[in-house]
Amino acid sequence: ALPSWQPDTPRSVRSLRMMETLLHESGVRIGSKPLDELFAACPDYFEVLPPDGPAEQVRLLKKPQDLVPACL
């Protein structure tokens, strides 16, 4: 599932709306927590953008070794 939602290269940026769709299509269960909170819980892997103001995008900082990071 990970390759279909994970950006291809580190430092890639995707919209949170796109990520929600891709995670859902990949069968990754995200529950009711907002995506920006889920990604923010994994600061070694993801950066939520913009850093100040409403979250709109997520940047991959490094590819997780597992299929889905344990923090998600």
mmCIF file as Biopython writes it, N, C-alpha, C and O atoms, coordinates in Angstrom:
data_model
#
loop_
_atom_site.group_PDB
_atom_site.id
_atom_site.type_symbol
_atom_site.label_atom_id
_atom_site.label_alt_id
_atom_site.label_comp_id
_atom_site.label_asym_id
_atom_site.label_entity_id
_atom_site.label_seq_id
_atom_site.pdbx_PDB_ins_code
_atom_site.Cartn_x
_atom_site.Cartn_y
_atom_site.Cartn_z
_atom_site.occupancy
_atom_site.B_iso_or_equiv
_atom_site.auth_seq_id
_atom_site.auth_asym_id
_atom_site.pdbx_PDB_model_num
ATOM 1   N N  . ALA A ? 1  ? 0.814   -1.196 0.000  1.0 0.0 1  A 1 
ATOM 2   C CA . ALA A ? 1  ? 0.000   0.000  0.000  1.0 0.0 1  A 1 
ATOM 3   C C  . ALA A ? 1  ? 0.858   1.261  0.000  1.0 0.0 1  A 1 
ATOM 4   O O  . ALA A ? 1  ? 0.480   2.267  -0.601 1.0 0.0 1  A 1 
ATOM 5   N N  . LEU A ? 2  ? 1.992   1.215  0.660  1.0 0.0 2  A 1 
ATOM 6   C CA . LEU A ? 2  ? 2.790   2.417  0.827  1.0 0.0 2  A 1 
ATOM 7   C C  . LEU A ? 2  ? 3.200   3.080  -0.482 1.0 0.0 2  A 1 
ATOM 8   O O  . LEU A ? 2  ? 3.066   4.298  -0.593 1.0 0.0 2  A 1 
ATOM 9   N N  . PRO A ? 3  ? 3.695   2.343  -1.483 1.0 0.0 3  A 1 
ATOM 10  C CA . PRO A ? 3  ? 4.129   3.038  -2.695 1.0 0.0 3  A 1 
ATOM 11  C C  . PRO A ? 3  ? 3.035   3.849  -3.366 1.0 0.0 3  A 1 
ATOM 12  O O  . PRO A ? 3  ? 3.343   4.817  -4.061 1.0 0.0 3  A 1 
ATOM 13  N N  . SER A ? 4  ? 1.768   3.491  -3.186 1.0 0.0 4  A 1 
ATOM 14  C CA . SER A ? 4  ? 0.708   4.232  -3.864 1.0 0.0 4  A 1 
ATOM 15  C C  . SER A ? 4  ? 0.397   5.559  -3.190 1.0 0.0 4  A 1 
ATOM 16  O O  . SER A ? 4  ? -0.185  6.437  -3.827 1.0 0.0 4  A 1 
ATOM 17  N N  . TRP A ? 5  ? 0.768   5.738  -1.914 1.0 0.0 5  A 1 
ATOM 18  C CA . TRP A ? 5  ? 0.473   7.013  -1.263 1.0 0.0 5  A 1 
ATOM 19  C C  . TRP A ? 5  ? 1.713   7.773  -0.846 1.0 0.0 5  A 1 
ATOM 20  O O  . TRP A ? 5  ? 1.654   8.980  -0.608 1.0 0.0 5  A 1 
ATOM 21  N N  . GLN A ? 6  ? 2.823   7.089  -0.756 1.0 0.0 6  A 1 
ATOM 22  C CA . GLN A ? 6  ? 4.064   7.758  -0.345 1.0 0.0 6  A 1 
ATOM 23  C C  . GLN A ? 6  ? 4.654   8.519  -1.522 1.0 0.0 6  A 1 
ATOM 24  O O  . GLN A ? 6  ? 4.769   7.964  -2.615 1.0 0.0 6  A 1 
ATOM 25  N N  . PRO A ? 7  ? 5.027   9.764  -1.324 1.0 0.0 7  A 1 
ATOM 26  C CA . PRO A ? 7  ? 5.694   10.487 -2.422 1.0 0.0 7  A 1 
ATOM 27  C C  . PRO A ? 7  ? 6.924   9.719  -2.904 1.0 0.0 7  A 1 
ATOM 28  O O  . PRO A ? 7  ? 7.586   9.034  -2.123 1.0 0.0 7  A 1 
ATOM 29  N N  . ASP A ? 8  ? 7.216   9.840  -4.178 1.0 0.0 8  A 1 
ATOM 30  C CA . ASP A ? 8  ? 8.286   9.062  -4.798 1.0 0.0 8  A 1 
ATOM 31  C C  . ASP A ? 8  ? 9.668   9.380  -4.247 1.0 0.0 8  A 1 
ATOM 32  O O  . ASP A ? 8  ? 10.508  8.489  -4.122 1.0 0.0 8  A 1 
ATOM 33  N N  . THR A ? 9  ? 9.906   10.629 -3.922 1.0 0.0 9  A 1 
ATOM 34  C CA . THR A ? 9  ? 11.232  11.017 -3.473 1.0 0.0 9  A 1 
ATOM 35  C C  . THR A ? 9  ? 11.142  11.851 -2.200 1.0 0.0 9  A 1 
ATOM 36  O O  . THR A ? 9  ? 10.181  12.595 -2.005 1.0 0.0 9  A 1 
ATOM 37  N N  . PRO A ? 10 ? 12.141  11.724 -1.343 1.0 0.0 10 A 1 
ATOM 38  C CA . PRO A ? 10 ? 12.164  12.589 -0.161 1.0 0.0 10 A 1 
ATOM 39  C C  . PRO A ? 10 ? 12.107  14.057 -0.575 1.0 0.0 10 A 1 
ATOM 40  O O  . PRO A ? 10 ? 12.621  14.445 -1.624 1.0 0.0 10 A 1 
ATOM 41  N N  . ARG A ? 11 ? 11.485  14.842 0.253  1.0 0.0 11 A 1 
ATOM 42  C CA . ARG A ? 11 ? 11.253  16.280 0.072  1.0 0.0 11 A 1 
ATOM 43  C C  . ARG A ? 11 ? 10.056  16.541 -0.834 1.0 0.0 11 A 1 
ATOM 44  O O  . ARG A ? 11 ? 9.724   17.702 -1.071 1.0 0.0 11 A 1 
ATOM 45  N N  . SER A ? 12 ? 9.386   15.491 -1.356 1.0 0.0 12 A 1 
ATOM 46  C CA . SER A ? 12 ? 8.184   15.671 -2.158 1.0 0.0 12 A 1 
ATOM 47  C C  . SER A ? 12 ? 7.060   16.211 -1.286 1.0 0.0 12 A 1 
ATOM 48  O O  . SER A ? 12 ? 6.998   15.922 -0.091 1.0 0.0 12 A 1 
ATOM 49  N N  . VAL A ? 13 ? 6.172   16.997 -1.890 1.0 0.0 13 A 1 
ATOM 50  C CA . VAL A ? 13 ? 5.049   17.593 -1.173 1.0 0.0 13 A 1 
ATOM 51  C C  . VAL A ? 13 ? 3.758   17.147 -1.854 1.0 0.0 13 A 1 
ATOM 52  O O  . VAL A ? 13 ? 3.655   17.141 -3.081 1.0 0.0 13 A 1 
ATOM 53  N N  . ARG A ? 14 ? 2.764   16.769 -1.020 1.0 0.0 14 A 1 
ATOM 54  C CA . ARG A ? 14 ? 1.437   16.421 -1.527 1.0 0.0 14 A 1 
ATOM 55  C C  . ARG A ? 14 ? 0.392   17.102 -0.653 1.0 0.0 14 A 1 
ATOM 56  O O  . ARG A ? 14 ? 0.626   17.368 0.526  1.0 0.0 14 A 1 
ATOM 57  N N  . SER A ? 15 ? -0.764  17.380 -1.250 1.0 0.0 15 A 1 
ATOM 58  C CA . SER A ? 15 ? -1.846  17.992 -0.483 1.0 0.0 15 A 1 
ATOM 59  C C  . SER A ? 15 ? -2.431  16.964 0.485  1.0 0.0 15 A 1 
ATOM 60  O O  . SER A ? 15 ? -2.425  15.765 0.205  1.0 0.0 15 A 1 
ATOM 61  N N  . LEU A ? 16 ? -2.928  17.434 1.610  1.0 0.0 16 A 1 
ATOM 62  C CA . LEU A ? 16 ? -3.556  16.536 2.575  1.0 0.0 16 A 1 
ATOM 63  C C  . LEU A ? 16 ? -4.803  15.894 1.986  1.0 0.0 16 A 1 
ATOM 64  O O  . LEU A ? 16 ? -5.104  14.741 2.297  1.0 0.0 16 A 1 
ATOM 65  N N  . ARG A ? 17 ? -5.532  16.612 1.147  1.0 0.0 17 A 1 
ATOM 66  C CA . ARG A ? 17 ? -6.722  16.035 0.493  1.0 0.0 17 A 1 
ATOM 67  C C  . ARG A ? 17 ? -6.332  14.847 -0.376 1.0 0.0 17 A 1 
ATOM 68  O O  . ARG A ? 17 ? -6.996  13.811 -0.350 1.0 0.0 17 A 1 
ATOM 69  N N  . MET A ? 18 ? -5.258  14.994 -1.147 1.0 0.0 18 A 1 
ATOM 70  C CA . MET A ? 18 ? -4.797  13.896 -1.992 1.0 0.0 18 A 1 
ATOM 71  C C  . MET A ? 18 ? -4.346  12.725 -1.130 1.0 0.0 18 A 1 
ATOM 72  O O  . MET A ? 18 ? -4.635  11.570 -1.444 1.0 0.0 18 A 1 
ATOM 73  N N  . MET A ? 19 ? -3.640  13.023 -0.047 1.0 0.0 19 A 1 
ATOM 74  C CA . MET A ? 19 ? -3.148  11.968 0.835  1.0 0.0 19 A 1 
ATOM 75  C C  . MET A ? 19 ? -4.301  11.194 1.466  1.0 0.0 19 A 1 
ATOM 76  O O  . MET A ? 19 ? -4.223  9.974  1.609  1.0 0.0 19 A 1 
ATOM 77  N N  . GLU A ? 20 ? -5.364  11.889 1.842  1.0 0.0 20 A 1 
ATOM 78  C CA . GLU A ? 20 ? -6.516  11.211 2.426  1.0 0.0 20 A 1 
ATOM 79  C C  . GLU A ? 20 ? -7.103  10.211 1.432  1.0 0.0 20 A 1 
ATOM 80  O O  . GLU A ? 20 ? -7.416  9.078  1.797  1.0 0.0 20 A 1 
ATOM 81  N N  . THR A ? 21 ? -7.250  10.629 0.192  1.0 0.0 21 A 1 
ATOM 82  C CA . THR A ? 21 ? -7.777  9.752  -0.853 1.0 0.0 21 A 1 
ATOM 83  C C  . THR A ? 21 ? -6.849  8.568  -1.079 1.0 0.0 21 A 1 
ATOM 84  O O  . THR A ? 21 ? -7.308  7.427  -1.140 1.0 0.0 21 A 1 
ATOM 85  N N  . LEU A ? 22 ? -5.543  8.823  -1.205 1.0 0.0 22 A 1 
ATOM 86  C CA . LEU A ? 22 ? -4.588  7.752  -1.468 1.0 0.0 22 A 1 
ATOM 87  C C  . LEU A ? 22 ? -4.505  6.763  -0.311 1.0 0.0 22 A 1 
ATOM 88  O O  . LEU A ? 22 ? -4.427  5.555  -0.536 1.0 0.0 22 A 1 
ATOM 89  N N  . LEU A ? 23 ? -4.521  7.258  0.918  1.0 0.0 23 A 1 
ATOM 90  C CA . LEU A ? 23 ? -4.493  6.366  2.078  1.0 0.0 23 A 1 
ATOM 91  C C  . LEU A ? 23 ? -5.741  5.496  2.113  1.0 0.0 23 A 1 
ATOM 92  O O  . LEU A ? 23 ? -5.661  4.293  2.363  1.0 0.0 23 A 1 
ATOM 93  N N  . HIS A ? 24 ? -6.890  6.104  1.861  1.0 0.0 24 A 1 
ATOM 94  C CA . HIS A ? 24 ? -8.147  5.355  1.857  1.0 0.0 24 A 1 
ATOM 95  C C  . HIS A ? 24 ? -8.129  4.272  0.777  1.0 0.0 24 A 1 
ATOM 96  O O  . HIS A ? 24 ? -8.495  3.126  1.040  1.0 0.0 24 A 1 
ATOM 97  N N  . GLU A ? 25 ? -7.703  4.633  -0.436 1.0 0.0 25 A 1 
ATOM 98  C CA . GLU A ? 25 ? -7.647  3.678  -1.550 1.0 0.0 25 A 1 
ATOM 99  C C  . GLU A ? 25 ? -6.652  2.554  -1.283 1.0 0.0 25 A 1 
ATOM 100 O O  . GLU A ? 25 ? -6.815  1.447  -1.795 1.0 0.0 25 A 1 
ATOM 101 N N  . SER A ? 26 ? -5.622  2.832  -0.484 1.0 0.0 26 A 1 
ATOM 102 C CA . SER A ? 26 ? -4.611  1.828  -0.171 1.0 0.0 26 A 1 
ATOM 103 C C  . SER A ? 26 ? -5.009  0.934  1.001  1.0 0.0 26 A 1 
ATOM 104 O O  . SER A ? 26 ? -4.310  -0.027 1.324  1.0 0.0 26 A 1 
ATOM 105 N N  . GLY A ? 27 ? -6.133  1.257  1.633  1.0 0.0 27 A 1 
ATOM 106 C CA . GLY A ? 27 ? -6.594  0.454  2.752  1.0 0.0 27 A 1 
ATOM 107 C C  . GLY A ? 27 ? -5.954  0.805  4.081  1.0 0.0 27 A 1 
ATOM 108 O O  . GLY A ? 27 ? -6.093  0.056  5.048  1.0 0.0 27 A 1 
ATOM 109 N N  . VAL A ? 28 ? -5.248  1.939  4.147  1.0 0.0 28 A 1 
ATOM 110 C CA . VAL A ? 28 ? -4.645  2.376  5.399  1.0 0.0 28 A 1 
ATOM 111 C C  . VAL A ? 28 ? -5.742  3.030  6.229  1.0 0.0 28 A 1 
ATOM 112 O O  . VAL A ? 28 ? -6.368  3.998  5.796  1.0 0.0 28 A 1 
ATOM 113 N N  . ARG A ? 29 ? -5.964  2.498  7.413  1.0 0.0 29 A 1 
ATOM 114 C CA . ARG A ? 29 ? -7.014  3.031  8.282  1.0 0.0 29 A 1 
ATOM 115 C C  . ARG A ? 29 ? -6.466  4.232  9.056  1.0 0.0 29 A 1 
ATOM 116 O O  . ARG A ? 29 ? -5.482  4.131  9.789  1.0 0.0 29 A 1 
ATOM 117 N N  . ILE A ? 30 ? -7.134  5.363  8.870  1.0 0.0 30 A 1 
ATOM 118 C CA . ILE A ? 30 ? -6.665  6.584  9.519  1.0 0.0 30 A 1 
ATOM 119 C C  . ILE A ? 30 ? -7.557  7.009  10.673 1.0 0.0 30 A 1 
ATOM 120 O O  . ILE A ? 30 ? -7.206  7.924  11.417 1.0 0.0 30 A 1 
ATOM 121 N N  . GLY A ? 31 ? -8.693  6.368  10.834 1.0 0.0 31 A 1 
ATOM 122 C CA . GLY A ? 31 ? -9.592  6.707  11.930 1.0 0.0 31 A 1 
ATOM 123 C C  . GLY A ? 31 ? -10.187 8.093  11.764 1.0 0.0 31 A 1 
ATOM 124 O O  . GLY A ? 31 ? -10.304 8.604  10.650 1.0 0.0 31 A 1 
ATOM 125 N N  . SER A ? 32 ? -10.563 8.697  12.887 1.0 0.0 32 A 1 
ATOM 126 C CA . SER A ? 32 ? -11.235 9.999  12.834 1.0 0.0 32 A 1 
ATOM 127 C C  . SER A ? 32 ? -10.300 11.172 13.120 1.0 0.0 32 A 1 
ATOM 128 O O  . SER A ? 32 ? -10.719 12.329 13.082 1.0 0.0 32 A 1 
ATOM 129 N N  . LYS A ? 33 ? -9.049  10.874 13.402 1.0 0.0 33 A 1 
ATOM 130 C CA . LYS A ? 33 ? -8.086  11.936 13.706 1.0 0.0 33 A 1 
ATOM 131 C C  . LYS A ? 33 ? -7.737  12.696 12.416 1.0 0.0 33 A 1 
ATOM 132 O O  . LYS A ? 33 ? -7.568  12.080 11.364 1.0 0.0 33 A 1 
ATOM 133 N N  . PRO A ? 34 ? -7.629  14.031 12.494 1.0 0.0 34 A 1 
ATOM 134 C CA . PRO A ? 34 ? -7.257  14.802 11.302 1.0 0.0 34 A 1 
ATOM 135 C C  . PRO A ? 34 ? -5.881  14.369 10.771 1.0 0.0 34 A 1 
ATOM 136 O O  . PRO A ? 34 ? -4.971  14.059 11.541 1.0 0.0 34 A 1 
ATOM 137 N N  . LEU A ? 35 ? -5.756  14.357 9.447  1.0 0.0 35 A 1 
ATOM 138 C CA . LEU A ? 35 ? -4.501  13.915 8.825  1.0 0.0 35 A 1 
ATOM 139 C C  . LEU A ? 35 ? -3.308  14.731 9.266  1.0 0.0 35 A 1 
ATOM 140 O O  . LEU A ? 35 ? -2.225  14.181 9.464  1.0 0.0 35 A 1 
ATOM 141 N N  . ASP A ? 36 ? -3.483  16.033 9.424  1.0 0.0 36 A 1 
ATOM 142 C CA . ASP A ? 36 ? -2.329  16.838 9.823  1.0 0.0 36 A 1 
ATOM 143 C C  . ASP A ? 36 ? -1.803  16.391 11.186 1.0 0.0 36 A 1 
ATOM 144 O O  . ASP A ? 36 ? -0.595  16.435 11.418 1.0 0.0 36 A 1 
ATOM 145 N N  . GLU A ? 37 ? -2.674  15.965 12.083 1.0 0.0 37 A 1 
ATOM 146 C CA . GLU A ? 37 ? -2.231  15.463 13.385 1.0 0.0 37 A 1 
ATOM 147 C C  . GLU A ? 37 ? -1.521  14.120 13.244 1.0 0.0 37 A 1 
ATOM 148 O O  . GLU A ? 37 ? -0.535  13.862 13.934 1.0 0.0 37 A 1 
ATOM 149 N N  . LEU A ? 38 ? -2.017  13.268 12.356 1.0 0.0 38 A 1 
ATOM 150 C CA . LEU A ? 38 ? -1.367  11.974 12.143 1.0 0.0 38 A 1 
ATOM 151 C C  . LEU A ? 38 ? 0.046   12.139 11.599 1.0 0.0 38 A 1 
ATOM 152 O O  . LEU A ? 38 ? 0.987   11.519 12.094 1.0 0.0 38 A 1 
ATOM 153 N N  . PHE A ? 39 ? 0.185   12.979 10.580 1.0 0.0 39 A 1 
ATOM 154 C CA . PHE A ? 39 ? 1.508   13.191 10.000 1.0 0.0 39 A 1 
ATOM 155 C C  . PHE A ? 39 ? 2.434   13.941 10.958 1.0 0.0 39 A 1 
ATOM 156 O O  . PHE A ? 39 ? 3.631   13.662 11.007 1.0 0.0 39 A 1 
ATOM 157 N N  . ALA A ? 40 ? 1.890   14.885 11.714 1.0 0.0 40 A 1 
ATOM 158 C CA . ALA A ? 40 ? 2.693   15.637 12.680 1.0 0.0 40 A 1 
ATOM 159 C C  . ALA A ? 40 ? 3.229   14.727 13.785 1.0 0.0 40 A 1 
ATOM 160 O O  . ALA A ? 40 ? 4.246   15.037 14.406 1.0 0.0 40 A 1 
ATOM 161 N N  . ALA A ? 41 ? 2.550   13.605 14.030 1.0 0.0 41 A 1 
ATOM 162 C CA . ALA A ? 41 ? 2.994   12.654 15.049 1.0 0.0 41 A 1 
ATOM 163 C C  . ALA A ? 41 ? 4.220   11.862 14.586 1.0 0.0 41 A 1 
ATOM 164 O O  . ALA A ? 41 ? 4.802   11.112 15.369 1.0 0.0 41 A 1 
ATOM 165 N N  . CYS A ? 42 ? 4.612   12.022 13.331 1.0 0.0 42 A 1 
ATOM 166 C CA . CYS A ? 42 ? 5.772   11.322 12.756 1.0 0.0 42 A 1 
ATOM 167 C C  . CYS A ? 42 ? 6.781   12.336 12.226 1.0 0.0 42 A 1 
ATOM 168 O O  . CYS A ? 42 ? 7.070   12.334 11.030 1.0 0.0 42 A 1 
ATOM 169 N N  . PRO A ? 43 ? 7.326   13.203 13.079 1.0 0.0 43 A 1 
ATOM 170 C CA . PRO A ? 43 ? 8.185   14.286 12.583 1.0 0.0 43 A 1 
ATOM 171 C C  . PRO A ? 43 ? 9.494   13.818 11.955 1.0 0.0 43 A 1 
ATOM 172 O O  . PRO A ? 43 ? 10.142  14.582 11.241 1.0 0.0 43 A 1 
ATOM 173 N N  . ASP A ? 44 ? 9.889   12.574 12.210 1.0 0.0 44 A 1 
ATOM 174 C CA . ASP A ? 44 ? 11.094  12.054 11.556 1.0 0.0 44 A 1 
ATOM 175 C C  . ASP A ? 44 ? 10.843  11.753 10.080 1.0 0.0 44 A 1 
ATOM 176 O O  . ASP A ? 44 ? 11.779  11.715 9.282  1.0 0.0 44 A 1 
ATOM 177 N N  . TYR A ? 45 ? 9.578   11.539 9.722  1.0 0.0 45 A 1 
ATOM 178 C CA . TYR A ? 45 ? 9.232   11.148 8.359  1.0 0.0 45 A 1 
ATOM 179 C C  . TYR A ? 45 ? 8.491   12.233 7.575  1.0 0.0 45 A 1 
ATOM 180 O O  . TYR A ? 45 ? 8.657   12.347 6.360  1.0 0.0 45 A 1 
ATOM 181 N N  . PHE A ? 46 ? 7.671   13.030 8.272  1.0 0.0 46 A 1 
ATOM 182 C CA . PHE A ? 46 ? 6.794   13.973 7.583  1.0 0.0 46 A 1 
ATOM 183 C C  . PHE A ? 46 ? 6.861   15.368 8.197  1.0 0.0 46 A 1 
ATOM 184 O O  . PHE A ? 46 ? 7.108   15.529 9.392  1.0 0.0 46 A 1 
ATOM 185 N N  . GLU A ? 47 ? 6.636   16.373 7.347  1.0 0.0 47 A 1 
ATOM 186 C CA . GLU A ? 47 ? 6.529   17.763 7.790  1.0 0.0 47 A 1 
ATOM 187 C C  . GLU A ? 47 ? 5.197   18.296 7.268  1.0 0.0 47 A 1 
ATOM 188 O O  . GLU A ? 47 ? 4.933   18.239 6.067  1.0 0.0 47 A 1 
ATOM 189 N N  . VAL A ? 48 ? 4.368   18.807 8.156  1.0 0.0 48 A 1 
ATOM 190 C CA . VAL A ? 48 ? 3.084   19.373 7.777  1.0 0.0 48 A 1 
ATOM 191 C C  . VAL A ? 48 ? 3.300   20.840 7.402  1.0 0.0 48 A 1 
ATOM 192 O O  . VAL A ? 48 ? 3.982   21.580 8.112  1.0 0.0 48 A 1 
ATOM 193 N N  . LEU A ? 49 ? 2.713   21.246 6.285  1.0 0.0 49 A 1 
ATOM 194 C CA . LEU A ? 49 ? 2.900   22.594 5.756  1.0 0.0 49 A 1 
ATOM 195 C C  . LEU A ? 49 ? 1.571   23.321 5.624  1.0 0.0 49 A 1 
ATOM 196 O O  . LEU A ? 49 ? 0.556   22.668 5.380  1.0 0.0 49 A 1 
ATOM 197 N N  . PRO A ? 50 ? 1.529   24.612 5.771  1.0 0.0 50 A 1 
ATOM 198 C CA . PRO A ? 50 ? 2.597   25.464 6.262  1.0 0.0 50 A 1 
ATOM 199 C C  . PRO A ? 50 ? 2.796   25.273 7.762  1.0 0.0 50 A 1 
ATOM 200 O O  . PRO A ? 50 ? 1.886   24.816 8.454  1.0 0.0 50 A 1 
ATOM 201 N N  . PRO A ? 51 ? 3.970   25.616 8.267  1.0 0.0 51 A 1 
ATOM 202 C CA . PRO A ? 51 ? 4.233   25.420 9.691  1.0 0.0 51 A 1 
ATOM 203 C C  . PRO A ? 51 ? 3.375   26.294 10.590 1.0 0.0 51 A 1 
ATOM 204 O O  . PRO A ? 51 ? 3.151   25.957 11.753 1.0 0.0 51 A 1 
ATOM 205 N N  . ASP A ? 52 ? 2.893   27.411 10.065 1.0 0.0 52 A 1 
ATOM 206 C CA . ASP A ? 52 ? 1.987   28.267 10.826 1.0 0.0 52 A 1 
ATOM 207 C C  . ASP A ? 52 ? 0.726   28.477 9.988  1.0 0.0 52 A 1 
ATOM 208 O O  . ASP A ? 52 ? 0.806   28.792 8.800  1.0 0.0 52 A 1 
ATOM 209 N N  . GLY A ? 53 ? -0.401  28.306 10.596 1.0 0.0 53 A 1 
ATOM 210 C CA . GLY A ? 53 ? -1.661  28.422 9.872  1.0 0.0 53 A 1 
ATOM 211 C C  . GLY A ? 53 ? -2.252  27.055 9.600  1.0 0.0 53 A 1 
ATOM 212 O O  . GLY A ? 53 ? -1.690  26.038 10.006 1.0 0.0 53 A 1 
ATOM 213 N N  . PRO A ? 54 ? -3.394  27.025 8.908  1.0 0.0 54 A 1 
ATOM 214 C CA . PRO A ? 54 ? -4.073  25.754 8.642  1.0 0.0 54 A 1 
ATOM 215 C C  . PRO A ? 54 ? -3.225  24.829 7.762  1.0 0.0 54 A 1 
ATOM 216 O O  . PRO A ? 54 ? -2.678  25.252 6.743  1.0 0.0 54 A 1 
ATOM 217 N N  . ALA A ? 55 ? -3.127  23.570 8.171  1.0 0.0 55 A 1 
ATOM 218 C CA . ALA A ? 55 ? -2.347  22.588 7.414  1.0 0.0 55 A 1 
ATOM 219 C C  . ALA A ? 55 ? -3.015  22.298 6.076  1.0 0.0 55 A 1 
ATOM 220 O O  . ALA A ? 55 ? -4.229  22.104 6.008  1.0 0.0 55 A 1 
ATOM 221 N N  . GLU A ? 56 ? -2.220  22.270 5.021  1.0 0.0 56 A 1 
ATOM 222 C CA . GLU A ? 56 ? -2.735  22.006 3.681  1.0 0.0 56 A 1 
ATOM 223 C C  . GLU A ? 56 ? -1.940  20.940 2.950  1.0 0.0 56 A 1 
ATOM 224 O O  . GLU A ? 56 ? -2.465  20.283 2.051  1.0 0.0 56 A 1 
ATOM 225 N N  . GLN A ? 57 ? -0.665  20.759 3.328  1.0 0.0 57 A 1 
ATOM 226 C CA . GLN A ? 57 ? 0.204   19.834 2.610  1.0 0.0 57 A 1 
ATOM 227 C C  . GLN A ? 57 ? 1.056   19.042 3.590  1.0 0.0 57 A 1 
ATOM 228 O O  . GLN A ? 57 ? 1.159   19.376 4.771  1.0 0.0 57 A 1 
ATOM 229 N N  . VAL A ? 58 ? 1.664   17.981 3.065  1.0 0.0 58 A 1 
ATOM 230 C CA . VAL A ? 58 ? 2.602   17.187 3.844  1.0 0.0 58 A 1 
ATOM 231 C C  . VAL A ? 58 ? 3.827   16.927 2.971  1.0 0.0 58 A 1 
ATOM 232 O O  . VAL A ? 58 ? 3.708   16.653 1.776  1.0 0.0 58 A 1 
ATOM 233 N N  . ARG A ? 59 ? 5.007   17.017 3.588  1.0 0.0 59 A 1 
ATOM 234 C CA . ARG A ? 59 ? 6.269   16.769 2.874  1.0 0.0 59 A 1 
ATOM 235 C C  . ARG A ? 59 ? 6.892   15.512 3.459  1.0 0.0 59 A 1 
ATOM 236 O O  . ARG A ? 59 ? 6.972   15.360 4.678  1.0 0.0 59 A 1 
ATOM 237 N N  . LEU A ? 60 ? 7.333   14.610 2.587  1.0 0.0 60 A 1 
ATOM 238 C CA . LEU A ? 60 ? 8.052   13.414 3.009  1.0 0.0 60 A 1 
ATOM 239 C C  . LEU A ? 60 ? 9.496   13.799 3.287  1.0 0.0 60 A 1 
ATOM 240 O O  . LEU A ? 60 ? 10.182  14.309 2.400  1.0 0.0 60 A 1 
ATOM 241 N N  . LEU A ? 61 ? 9.963   13.563 4.498  1.0 0.0 61 A 1 
ATOM 242 C CA . LEU A ? 61 ? 11.345  13.880 4.849  1.0 0.0 61 A 1 
ATOM 243 C C  . LEU A ? 61 ? 12.276  12.708 4.577  1.0 0.0 61 A 1 
ATOM 244 O O  . LEU A ? 61 ? 13.400  12.896 4.112  1.0 0.0 61 A 1 
ATOM 245 N N  . LYS A ? 62 ? 11.812  11.505 4.866  1.0 0.0 62 A 1 
ATOM 246 C CA . LYS A ? 62 ? 12.555  10.297 4.518  1.0 0.0 62 A 1 
ATOM 247 C C  . LYS A ? 62 ? 11.573  9.151  4.427  1.0 0.0 62 A 1 
ATOM 248 O O  . LYS A ? 62 ? 10.533  9.158  5.086  1.0 0.0 62 A 1 
ATOM 249 N N  . LYS A ? 63 ? 11.901  8.169  3.612  1.0 0.0 63 A 1 
ATOM 250 C CA . LYS A ? 63 ? 11.011  7.038  3.424  1.0 0.0 63 A 1 
ATOM 251 C C  . LYS A ? 63 ? 11.059  6.119  4.638  1.0 0.0 63 A 1 
ATOM 252 O O  . LYS A ? 63 ? 12.139  5.758  5.105  1.0 0.0 63 A 1 
ATOM 253 N N  . PRO A ? 64 ? 9.877   5.737  5.154  1.0 0.0 64 A 1 
ATOM 254 C CA . PRO A ? 64 ? 9.844   4.783  6.266  1.0 0.0 64 A 1 
ATOM 255 C C  . PRO A ? 64 ? 10.380  3.428  5.827  1.0 0.0 64 A 1 
ATOM 256 O O  . PRO A ? 64 ? 10.214  3.032  4.673  1.0 0.0 64 A 1 
ATOM 257 N N  . GLN A ? 65 ? 11.018  2.723  6.744  1.0 0.0 65 A 1 
ATOM 258 C CA . GLN A ? 65 ? 11.533  1.388  6.452  1.0 0.0 65 A 1 
ATOM 259 C C  . GLN A ? 65 ? 10.403  0.367  6.395  1.0 0.0 65 A 1 
ATOM 260 O O  . GLN A ? 65 ? 10.467  -0.595 5.629  1.0 0.0 65 A 1 
ATOM 261 N N  . ASP A ? 66 ? 9.369   0.576  7.207  1.0 0.0 66 A 1 
ATOM 262 C CA . ASP A ? 66 ? 8.227   -0.329 7.223  1.0 0.0 66 A 1 
ATOM 263 C C  . ASP A ? 66 ? 7.223   0.125  6.181  1.0 0.0 66 A 1 
ATOM 264 O O  . ASP A ? 66 ? 7.346   1.221  5.635  1.0 0.0 66 A 1 
ATOM 265 N N  . LEU A ? 67 ? 6.225   -0.710 5.898  1.0 0.0 67 A 1 
ATOM 266 C CA . LEU A ? 67 ? 5.204   -0.330 4.948  1.0 0.0 67 A 1 
ATOM 267 C C  . LEU A ? 67 ? 4.435   0.904  5.390  1.0 0.0 67 A 1 
ATOM 268 O O  . LEU A ? 67 ? 4.164   1.796  4.586  1.0 0.0 67 A 1 
ATOM 269 N N  . VAL A ? 68 ? 4.086   0.953  6.670  1.0 0.0 68 A 1 
ATOM 270 C CA . VAL A ? 68 ? 3.421   2.121  7.235  1.0 0.0 68 A 1 
ATOM 271 C C  . VAL A ? 68 ? 4.169   2.467  8.514  1.0 0.0 68 A 1 
ATOM 272 O O  . VAL A ? 68 ? 4.364   1.593  9.359  1.0 0.0 68 A 1 
ATOM 273 N N  . PRO A ? 69 ? 4.593   3.711  8.682  1.0 0.0 69 A 1 
ATOM 274 C CA . PRO A ? 69 ? 5.310   4.070  9.905  1.0 0.0 69 A 1 
ATOM 275 C C  . PRO A ? 69 ? 4.484   3.714  11.137 1.0 0.0 69 A 1 
ATOM 276 O O  . PRO A ? 69 ? 3.261   3.859  11.134 1.0 0.0 69 A 1 
ATOM 277 N N  . ALA A ? 70 ? 5.140   3.256  12.170 1.0 0.0 70 A 1 
ATOM 278 C CA . ALA A ? 70 ? 4.452   2.851  13.395 1.0 0.0 70 A 1 
ATOM 279 C C  . ALA A ? 70 ? 3.639   3.986  13.992 1.0 0.0 70 A 1 
ATOM 280 O O  . ALA A ? 70 ? 2.658   3.742  14.695 1.0 0.0 70 A 1 
ATOM 281 N N  . CYS A ? 71 ? 4.031   5.218  13.723 1.0 0.0 71 A 1 
ATOM 282 C CA . CYS A ? 71 ? 3.317   6.358  14.291 1.0 0.0 71 A 1 
ATOM 283 C C  . CYS A ? 71 ? 1.990   6.623  13.598 1.0 0.0 71 A 1 
ATOM 284 O O  . CYS A ? 71 ? 1.157   7.344  14.147 1.0 0.0 71 A 1 
ATOM 285 N N  . LEU A ? 72 ? 1.763   6.067  12.412 1.0 0.0 72 A 1 
ATOM 286 C CA . LEU A ? 72 ? 0.473   6.277  11.736 1.0 0.0 72 A 1 
ATOM 287 C C  . LEU A ? 72 ? -0.507  5.214  12.146 1.0 0.0 72 A 1 
ATOM 288 O O  . LEU A ? 72 ? -1.649  5.216  11.685 1.0 0.0 72 A 1 
#
